[in-house]
Amino acid sequence: MQTQVQILVIDDEQIMRDGSSRILSKGGWGVITAENGQQGLEIVKSRPDQIDVILLDLMMPGMSGMEVLEKVHSLDPNLLVIIITGFATVESAVEAMKKGAYDFIPKPFTPDQLRIVVRRALEKRSLQKEAEFLRQEREKSLRDIATEKSKIKTIINCMGDGVLVCDRDGYIVLTNPAACRMLKVSEPCLMGNFISQCDLDGELSKTIGESLKSGDLSYTSVSQELSIGEAGEIFLRAHTAPVRSDLGETMGSVTVLQDISHLKELDKMKSEFIAMVAHELRAPIAAVEQQLNVILNRVAGDVSEKQEKLLVRAKERTKGLLNLIKDLLDLSKIEAGRMVQYKEPLTLQEIIQKVVDLMKAEAENKKIDLEFPPPSQNPLIHADRVSMEGVFTNLISNAIKYTPEGGKVWVNLGEEGGFAKAVVSDTGIGIKKEDLPRIFDKFYRVKTVETRQIVGTGLGLSIVKSIVDAHLGSISVESEEGGGTTFTVLLPRESNPTP
């Protein structure tokens, strides 16, 4: 790589070439000489980008300085040429400058005059090179950006998941064919438009708007399920998250869409299969239970003590199996959206009192004190009666099951904000801290020495939560191992409490 400045002196006079070479060499510059224009051009051609400045004699035999100047500029328009001329030909030098020469120096000249003119030319040449370098770097950066943009666009366009990117004003700046297909909107209707102009699903538009407005740094992402199309034939899962700067400022939002229609179809098939199997099993198992009752009641003849014990155990197992079938059928109804079918104005006091009355006998058998004190407030809710009875039957029944003999179970009813609040508490065995997050999961049962002999399906609390959610309510639990358990149910209040 060339580091030393190279100056080409083209002059037909030997003394001028040698003198210029000595003067310029003392300045630390490299000097190349040529005795005529043709030789000088050959040097320029053989050393592209290596010659920085040319000192060119205007009056030379053969090829004149003017011709050399034109040919040099055709080879490299940026190459600086200083014309060497006598006083008698200054007008010619001026003409040469009009044709592209950088400067001229008249003969005779002093060493300092030559160095000044050459140094000024080299400074300009340095600026030219720096400007050229910056231009090339800028073009390289633009090419890199264009290449990177093309790569990103190719990747996003090939993704199976839909992508929707908005700026802080809700203006869509990036999308892909998958998003257009899933949302059933053409790309021109998305790209370059505001979210409010795109006729998107209302819930999705609302979520994107909230992510752009949220100033809470703890707000990360929101996942939701959407049904698209008039018949709701496309099911999507949308993940929306704000994009923030290093300072925490919201710059926009990104939404990733996944088509889960096939998963929904598989889930529907699974639910239908479970419902079909459970329905077909219920009748024969119920018949078995009835026959066992006939035998145990001695209708078919006497039964020995040993036979009775075996039959009682078989009856208990049959009853447990029927409970499992009932829970599976309830679960399939919930998943099909048929569990909560008829809502009406209800008072929770009436529902809970009915369940407590039904559970009194079971509580007395275990010497458990079951209490439901008269509430000071009797909130009215809009709910499905059968479903609500199922919720509190499950909660109170569990409280009795998991409370040792001599314990206590109580239910309190009141209001909290715009909700009816029902609290079911017990002094039972409690739940371990690590089990609490999973007790509402399907088929999950807490396994301890105390619960080993208690029959259950692990579906009860999952069904309870699904019913409460379907009524736009919430259920929470507080418990401590060995310290009892408290379930709190909140349901939207319809109107002022009745007296």
Residue pairs with C-beta under 8 A, 6 or more apart in sequence:
2 50
4 28
4 29
4 30
5 28
5 29
5 30
5 52
5 53
5 122
6 29
6 30
6 31
6 32
6 47
6 50
6 51
6 52
7 24
7 29
7 30
7 31
7 32
7 51
7 52
7 53
7 54
7 55
7 118
8 31
8 32
8 33
8 34
8 40
8 43
8 44
8 51
8 53
8 54
8 55
9 16
9 17
9 20
9 21
9 24
9 31
9 32
9 33
9 34
9 54
9 55
10 33
10 34
10 36
10 37
10 39
10 40
10 54
10 55
10 56
10 57
10 60
10 65
10 68
11 17
11 20
11 33
11 35
11 55
11 56
11 57
11 60
11 84
12 35
12 36
12 57
12 60
12 61
13 57
14 35
16 57
16 84
16 107
17 33
17 35
18 33
20 31
20 33
20 55
20 114
21 31
21 33
23 111
23 114
23 115
24 31
24 114
24 115
24 118
25 31
27 115
27 118
27 119
29 118
29 122
32 43
32 51
34 40
34 42
34 43
36 60
36 61
36 62
36 63
37 60
37 62
37 63
37 64
37 65
37 67
37 68
38 62
38 63
40 54
40 56
40 68
41 63
41 68
41 71
41 72
41 75
43 51
44 51
44 54
44 72
44 75
44 76
44 79
45 75
48 75
48 76
49 76
51 79
52 80
52 122
52 125
53 79
53 80
53 81
53 82
53 102
53 118
53 121
53 122
53 125
54 72
54 79
54 80
54 81
54 82
55 82
55 84
55 118
56 65
56 68
56 69
56 72
56 81
56 82
56 83
56 84
56 101
57 65
57 84
57 85
58 64
58 65
58 66
58 83
58 84
58 85
58 89
58 92
58 93
58 96
58 104
59 65
59 85
59 86
59 89
59 92
60 68
65 83
65 96
66 92
66 95
66 96
66 99
69 81
69 83
69 96
69 99
69 100
69 101
70 99
72 79
72 81
73 79
73 81
73 99
73 100
77 100
78 128
78 132
80 102
80 121
80 124
80 125
81 100
81 101
81 102
82 101
82 102
82 103
82 104
82 105
82 117
82 118
82 121
83 93
83 96
83 97
83 101
83 103
83 104
83 105
84 104
84 105
84 107
85 92
85 93
85 104
85 105
85 106
85 107
86 106
86 107
87 106
87 107
90 104
90 106
93 101
93 104
93 106
94 104
96 104
97 103
97 104
102 121
102 124
103 117
103 120
103 121
105 113
105 114
105 117
156 163
156 174
156 176
157 176
157 177
159 176
159 178
160 178
161 178
161 256
161 257
161 258
162 175
162 176
162 178
162 179
162 180
162 181
162 182
162 183
162 236
162 255
162 256
162 257
162 258
162 259
163 174
163 175
163 176
163 178
163 179
163 254
163 255
163 256
163 257
164 172
164 174
164 175
164 179
164 190
164 208
164 254
164 255
164 257
165 172
165 173
165 174
165 175
165 243
165 252
165 253
165 254
165 255
166 172
166 173
166 195
166 208
166 212
166 252
166 253
166 255
167 173
167 251
167 252
168 212
168 250
168 251
168 252
169 194
169 212
170 194
170 195
170 196
170 208
170 209
170 212
171 192
171 193
171 194
171 195
172 190
172 191
172 192
172 193
172 194
172 195
172 198
173 252
174 191
175 187
175 190
175 191
177 187
178 257
179 190
179 257
180 186
180 187
180 190
182 228
182 234
182 236
182 257
182 259
183 190
183 200
183 201
183 228
183 236
183 257
184 228
184 229
184 234
185 198
185 199
185 200
189 198
189 199
190 198
195 205
195 208
195 209
196 205
198 205
201 226
201 228
203 224
203 226
204 224
204 226
204 238
204 240
204 255
207 222
207 224
207 238
207 240
207 255
208 240
208 253
208 255
210 222
211 219
211 222
211 240
211 241
211 242
211 250
211 253
212 242
212 250
212 252
212 253
213 250
214 242
214 250
215 250
217 244
217 248
219 242
220 241
220 242
221 239
221 240
221 241
222 239
222 240
222 241
223 237
223 238
223 239
224 237
224 238
224 240
225 235
225 236
225 237
225 238
225 260
226 235
226 236
226 237
226 238
227 234
227 235
227 236
228 234
228 235
228 236
233 261
234 259
234 261
235 259
235 260
235 261
235 263
235 264
236 257
236 258
236 259
236 260
237 257
237 258
237 260
238 255
238 256
238 257
238 258
239 255
239 256
239 258
240 253
240 254
240 255
241 253
241 254
241 255
242 250
242 252
242 253
243 250
243 251
243 252
243 253
243 254
244 250
244 251
245 251
267 335
268 335
268 336
271 331
271 332
271 335
271 336
272 332
274 328
274 331
274 332
275 328
275 329
275 332
275 333
275 336
278 325
278 328
278 329
278 332
279 329
281 321
281 325
282 322
282 325
282 326
282 329
285 318
285 321
285 322
285 325
286 322
288 318
289 315
289 318
289 319
289 322
292 311
292 314
292 315
292 318
293 315
294 300
295 303
295 311
296 303
296 308
296 311
296 312
296 315
303 311
316 455
320 455
323 455
323 457
324 457
324 459
327 457
327 459
327 460
327 463
328 457
328 459
330 339
330 390
330 459
330 463
331 442
331 459
331 462
331 463
331 466
333 339
334 463
334 466
334 467
334 470
339 384
339 387
339 466
339 467
339 470
340 383
340 384
340 387
340 467
340 470
340 471
341 384
342 384
342 385
343 382
343 383
343 384
343 471
344 382
344 383
344 384
344 385
345 380
345 381
345 382
345 494
346 380
346 381
346 382
346 383
346 385
346 388
347 378
347 379
347 380
347 381
347 498
348 378
348 379
348 381
348 388
348 413
348 420
348 422
348 491
349 375
349 378
349 413
351 385
351 388
351 389
351 392
352 372
352 392
352 411
352 413
352 422
353 372
354 389
355 389
355 392
355 393
355 396
356 370
356 372
356 396
356 411
358 393
359 370
359 393
359 396
359 397
359 400
360 370
362 397
362 400
363 369
363 370
363 400
363 409
366 400
366 403
366 404
366 405
366 407
367 405
367 406
368 400
368 403
368 405
368 406
368 407
368 408
368 409
369 407
369 408
369 409
369 410
370 396
370 400
370 409
370 410
371 408
371 409
371 410
371 411
372 410
372 411
372 413
373 410
373 412
375 412
375 413
375 414
376 414
377 413
377 414
377 415
377 497
378 413
378 497
378 498
378 499
379 413
379 414
379 415
379 419
379 420
379 421
379 493
379 497
380 420
380 493
380 494
380 495
380 496
380 497
380 498
381 388
381 420
381 471
381 491
381 492
381 493
381 494
382 492
382 494
383 471
383 491
384 467
384 471
387 467
387 470
387 471
388 467
390 463
390 464
390 467
391 464
391 467
391 468
391 489
392 411
392 422
392 424
394 460
394 461
394 463
394 464
395 424
395 464
395 487
395 489
396 409
396 411
396 424
398 460
398 461
399 409
399 424
399 425
399 426
399 428
399 485
400 409
400 426
401 454
401 456
402 426
402 428
402 429
402 450
402 451
402 454
402 485
403 409
403 426
403 427
403 428
403 429
403 484
404 428
404 429
407 426
407 427
407 428
408 426
408 427
409 424
409 425
409 426
409 427
409 428
410 424
410 425
410 426
411 422
411 423
411 424
411 425
412 422
412 423
412 425
413 420
413 421
413 422
413 423
414 420
414 421
415 421
415 493
415 497
416 490
418 492
418 493
419 473
419 490
419 491
419 492
419 493
420 490
420 491
420 492
420 493
421 488
421 489
421 490
422 488
422 489
422 491
423 486
423 487
423 488
423 489
424 486
424 487
424 489
425 484
425 485
425 486
425 487
426 484
426 485
426 486
427 484
428 484
428 485
429 448
429 450
429 451
429 481
429 482
430 479
430 480
430 481
430 482
430 483
430 484
430 485
431 439
431 446
431 477
431 479
431 480
431 481
431 485
432 446
432 448
432 481
433 480
433 481
435 446
436 477
436 479
438 444
439 446
439 461
439 477
440 461
440 462
440 464
440 465
440 475
441 462
442 458
442 459
442 462
443 457
443 458
443 459
443 462
444 458
444 462
445 451
445 456
445 458
464 475
465 475
468 474
468 475
468 489
468 491
471 491
471 492
472 491
472 492
473 489
473 490
473 491
473 492
474 489
474 490
475 487
475 488
475 489
475 490
476 487
476 488
477 485
477 486
477 487
477 488
478 485
478 486
478 488
479 485
479 486
